[in-house]
Amino acid sequence: MADFDTIIIGAGPGGYVAAIRAAQLGQKVACVEGRETLGGTCLNVGCIPSKAMLHATHMLHETHENFEKMGLMGAHPTVDWARMQAYKDDVVQGNTKGIEFLFKKNKITWIKGWATIPAPGQVKVGAETHTARNIVIATGSEASSLPGVEVDEETVVTSTGALTLKSVPKSLVVIGAGVIGLEMGSVYARLGTKVTVVEYLDAITPGMDAEVAKTFQRILTKQGLTFVLGAAVQSVTKARKGATVSYKLKKTDAEATLEAEIVLVATGRKPYTTGLGLEALGVEMGPRGTIKTDAHWQTSIPGLYAIGDAIAGPMLAHKAEDEGMAVAEVLSGKHGHVNYGVIPGVIYTTPEVANVGLTEEQLKAEGRAYKVGKFPFMGNARAKAVFQAEGFVKLIADAATDRILGCHIIGPAAGDLIHEVCVAMEFGASAQDLAMTCHAHPTWSEAVREAALACGDGAIHA
């Protein structure tokens, strides 16, 4: 008999959720994790610590920009960097301890160390080999860099190093205008750092609705970020203090340099699957280092499954969590469900940016007929009351059926507002269904209803 029903490799959002769900469904489960704490990149050096820093610096921004407008007078606070870092670390520790508690509650065995898979049904950690009926690879991803750019996590850093700088830098160059680069750039801009973002493409946030991206760039520029678009980074040269970023403008071939105290390389992530022994097993791989799986998340090797950043699809914690629950259900004889058309994306700057479903650009490329309902937060009483009236909600529906095809929000609490649209899309709702649903007043969510109304006879407050 096998030691376990299922062994999961990796305790990030996909792995630990899969472990808990499988245990809830009656399986004997083990989870292998090489870090000293559970939660993976997201909880330890990604999503959670960055949100703590975003929150802290947003509060600082509010004291400088908006407190006096509300009659809150007094000296502006100064930044104690060490205490801000300690706050961030406390947030992380509280969450990692919470997962440890959930593992104990659900009787999940935590095997500490780094795993290899010497044969189907076997997981080796250190000198010990454990057996299981099924193995799930949930090893996540790691930061990718550019050719010729050496990361030392001190002067040239990834998001990991950017979260643990020894002091607030006077200047920062961010390579890459995606989610990670803009979030961390926003944090340091609020702290007084001169932030310059260099992006290879001609627009920020690749793949985002073009109108939202344009508005987002304008708002971030107003907040102090500088953008160099259409620029191919050639090299990063470290000096005694700081580094020099050399780049070439694609349109003109003109070359230029930027000097900064810190350089953040935020050019995306790549699957972390090396060292598992997949090549020796003959596991079929997909593009860009992903593991190829079928509709039930099984690899080309029976009994070996993979989820999250290790497989195709958006590298998002909640996508991994959904797959974690689904694969656990499949391995328990149930039907696992993930609707890949309804996975939201969020950027946690201020304002937040959120999206789900299709963009106008995608629909135009497909030749599909659609209609758009837009509503500006300037028409939302709650948003105006808290000085967050920039941005809008854009709802996209099928021209013939009125079925919701996508939603794109830039504004307050966009990351939370998007979910009523996710639920509506999951149930195949129409824009009219949203428009006919009563929304409490005054709330930010009224802007979503107004956008739905704009898909029909028109919004009320615009």
N, C-alpha and C positions, 0 to 999 in steps of 0.2 A: 504493500500500500504506500501511496505517496505521503510525504510529510504534511503537505497542505493541499487543499483544493485549488487554491490560486496563490501564486506569488506575483506581487507587483513590484517592478523595478522603478524606483523613483517616488518620492513623497511630496511632489509638487501638487498643484490644484487638481490635475488629472489623476495622479496616482493615489493621493490620500482619499479623494472622493470615491474612486473605484474601490479602494480597500474597505471603506466604511459601508458603502452600498452592498458590496458582496457579503460582508459580515452580517449586515442586517437581513440578508436573504438566506442566512443559514450556512454560509461557507466558512471553512477554516482558512484564515487568510494570514499571509505574511507580507510585509512591505520592506523592501531593501532601500536604505538611504545612507549615502556616504557623508552627508553633512552632519554636523553636531546637533542640528535642529531640524525639525520637520517643516514642511511648507514650500520647499523648493526655492527657485529664483524669485518667483512672484512675492512670496511672503518675506523672504530674508533680505534680498537685495534688489527688489523690483517694485511691483505694484504698491505694496503697502508702505514701505519707507518713503517712497516718492510722494505718496498721497499725504503723508504726515508733513513732509517738507512743503508741499503745495499749500496745505492748510495753514501752516505756521506763517508762511510768507504772505499769504492772502490776508491774514489777520493784520500783519504789519502794514500792508498796503492800505487796508481800511482805516487804520489809525492815522495815516498820513494824508489820505485823500478825502475821507468821508466823515470822520468823527466830528469835526467842527461843524459840518453842515447840519448835524443832528443835535448840536448843542452840547456835545461831549468835549469839554475843554481840558487843557492840561498839556504837560510836556509829552512829546512823542517818545515812545519806547525806543531803546537802543537794542542792538542784537548781541546777545551772549551766545556765540556760536557753539561753545561747548555744551551749554544747556539745551540748545535747540537739537543738537546731535543726540543728547541723552534722552530727550523727549521722543525723538524718532526711534531710538533703540528700545525704549520702554514699550512703544506701540508694537514693535516687531516681537519682542519677547512675550508680551501678553497673548499675541495670536499664536505663536509657536507652542506655547504651553497649553493653549486651548486645544490644539490638534493632538498633542500628547495625551491630554485627558480623554479625548474622543477615541483614540486608539485603545486606551485601557478600558474604557466603557464598553467598547465593541469587541474586546478580547482579540485585538489584532497584534500579531507578533512583529515587533520592529527589529529587523536584522540590520545591525549597524555595519556599514562598510560599502565597498564598491563591488558591483556584481559583474560576472561574466556568465555566458550561457554555453557551457561546454558541449551540451547535447540537448535535443528536445526533452522537455520535462525536467531539466536540471538547471539549477542556479548555484554558481559557486561564489562564495563570499569569503575572502581570506583562504584559510585551509579547509573550510567546511563546504560540503556540497549538499544542497537541499533539493528535495524533489517535489513536484507539483503536477496535478492533472493539467493545469493551464498556467501560462506565464503571460503577464501583460507588461509590455515595455512602455514606460511613461517617463522617459528620461529628459524630456523637455528640450531646451535649446540654449545656445550660448551666443554671446555677442560676436558679430562678424566684423572684420576690419577691411581695410583697403590694401592692395598690394603696395609694399614698400613703407607702410605706416606701422611703426612699432609701438605697441601699447605697453606702458609700464605702470599704469594705474596710479601714477603720481603727477606727471606733467601731461602725458597723453593718456586719457582715461576712457573707459566705457562707462555705461550708466552705473556700474558697480562702484568704480572709483569716484564718480561724480557725487555719489551719496556720502562719501567719507573724506572729503577734502579737509586738509588740516586747518584751512582758513578760507574766508570768502575771497575769491580772486578779484583783482581789479578788472581783469579782462578775460573773456572766454570766447573761443571760436567753437561753434558747434558744426560738425560735418554731418549733414543729413537733416532735412526738414520734415521728418516723420514724427510720430507720436512721442517717442522717447526724447528726441532732440528738443522738441518744442516745450515739453513739460519741464525738463531740466533747465532749459534756457529761460523759461518763465520764472522758475524759482530764483535763479541767480540774478536776473534782471531786477526783480523786486528787492533784492538785497543790495542793489547798487552796482552790480557788475556790468561792465560794458559788454553786451552780448552781440556777436555777429554770427549769423547762420548761413552756411554755404551749402547750396543744394544743386545737384547735378541736373535735375529737371527744371522746367521753366515755371513750375508752380509748387507750392508747398503741399504737404499731406497727399502724396500720390494716391490716386484712386478715389479720392473724396469728391463729392458733388462740387463742380467747378465754382458755382456761385458762392457756396459756403466757404470754400478755400480762399477765394478772393477777399471776402469779408473778413475772414479770420486773419489773413495776412495784414490787412489794413488795421485791425484792432491791435494786433501784436506790435506792429510798427509804432502805433500811438503809445504803446506801453514801454517803448524804448528798445525793442529788438531791431537789429539791422539785418536785411536779407541780401544775399548775393546769389541770384538764381542763374541757372544755365551755366554752372561753373564746375569744371572737372578738376578735382583735387589731384595734383601731381605728386606732392610729397609733403611730409611733416618733418621738419628738422628741429631737434631739440638743442637748446642753448643752455648756458649756465643758469639763466633765469628765463623760464618760459620756452616757447617754441614758435617757429615760423611755418605758416601754412602757405604753400605755393599752389596756385590754381590757374587754369586756363579757361577763358570764356569761350563757350562752344560756337557762338555766332561769329565772333571776330578773330578767334585764335589769340587774342591779347592775353598776355600773362601778367599776373599780379601776385602780391604776397600780403599776408596778414600776420601780425605778431600778436601773441596773446600769452598770458600767464599760464592758462590751462587750455588744452584742446580736448573736446569731447567728441569721440568717434561714435556716431549714432546712425550707422548705415545699415541697420537691420540685424537680424539674428539668423542662425543656422541650426539645424537639428543636432542635438548632442547624442550621437549614437556610436562614436568610436570607442573601441575597447570592450565592446560587449561580446565580440566573437561572431558577429552576424555574417561576415564573409565566409568563414569556415563552415557555418551552418548552411550556407547557400540561400540566405534570405534574399528575396527579390527586392531590389531598391527602386525608388521612384526618382523623379527629377530633383536636383539641388540637395541631394543627400537625405531625402525623406525615405521612410520605409513604406513600401507598397502594401496596401491592405484591401480586403474585399468589403462588401457592404456590411459585414458583421465585425469589422476591424481585425479580422484574422489575416496574418501574413501568409506567405507561400508555404510556411511550415505549419502543419496541423498542430493545434494546441498553443501556438505562439501568436499573441495579439499585440497591437500597438495603438496608441492614442496620443492626442495632444500635439505638441510642437514637433514630435518625432515623425508625424505623418503629414499628408497634404492638408492644405486649408489654412485659414488665418491663424497666426500664432497669438492666440488670446486665451487667458486663463479660463474664462467661462466656456469657451468652446471645448477646452480640455476637460472641464468638469462635466459637461453634458456627455461627452464621449465616455468619461469614466463611469458615470451612472449607467449609460447604455450598455457598455461592454460587460459590466457586472451583472446586468439583467440577462444578457445573452448567455453568459456562463452559468446562470442559475435556471436556464430553461425558459426564460421569458423573452419578450420582444423588446429590444432596446431601440429607442427612438431619438434621433437628432435631426432637426429640420435645419439644414445648412442655409436655407434661404432666409432664415429669421434669426441670425446671430448679430446682435448689435455691436457697434464699435464706439468707444468713447475716448475723448481726449480731455484730461482733467485740469485744463488751464482755467483761467477766468477771463472771458466766459468759457463754459464747457462747450464741447462740440460732440454731437452724437449722431449716429446714422444706423439705419437698418434697411435691408432690401436694396432695390435697384436705384441707380442715379438716372438723371435725365440723359446723360451722355451714353449710358449703356442702352437705354431704351431707344434712343435715336439710332445707335449703331445697329440695333436689332430691327429697326423699322416698325416698331410698335406704336400704336396710337395711345396717347395718355393725356391726362389733364393734371394741372398743378394748382394746389391751393396754398397760398402763402399768407402768413400773418406776422407782423413785426412786434417784437416785445415792447416797442414804444407805445403800443396800444394796450398793454397789459398793466393794470393798476398796481399789482403786487411788484412787478419788476421795476416800475418807476419809483416805488416807495423805498427800494433798497439799492438804488443807483446801479441797476443792472438791466437797463432798457435797450442795450445794443443787441443786435442779432434778430433772428426770426425763426419761425417754424415753416418748413416746406413739406407738404404732404403730396405724394404722387399716387394717382389712381388710374386704373384702366379707363380709357375713354368710353368704352361701350358698356362695361359691367359695373363700373364704379368700385371695383375691388381694389383695396389698398396694395400698392406695389412697392412702396418705399417711403421713408421719412428721413429728413435731414434737419437737424436742429443746431443752431448756435445761439447760446443764451444761458440764463441761470438754470442750474439743475438739469441741464440737457440730458445728462447721463441717467437721471431718474425718469424724466418725462418720456424718454424713448420707449419705455417698457409697456406703456398702455398701447402703443402702436404695435409692439411685438406681440402682445396678447391678441390684439385685433387681427393681425396678419395670421397668427397661428390658427385662428378660427375662421379664416377666410372672410373677414368682415369688409364691408364697404365703407367709403368715406362718410356716407350718410349715416351709417350705424354709429360712428364716432360723433358726428354732428348732433345726433338725436339723444346722446347720452348726457345727462345732467352733470356738470362739473362745478364743484364748490367755488364760491367767490369770497374773497379774492385769493386766487391761487395762480401759480405759474402755469399749471396744467390747462387753464382756460385757453391759453395760446394754441394748444394742440386742437382743442375743439374748434376754435376760430379758423384754423387752417383747414379743418375738415369742412366747415361751413363754406369756406372760400372755394372748395371744389364743386359746390353747388350754386346756390343763388347769391352767395356773398357773405363775407364776414360781417359781424355786427359792429365791431369797434375799429374798423379800418376803412 
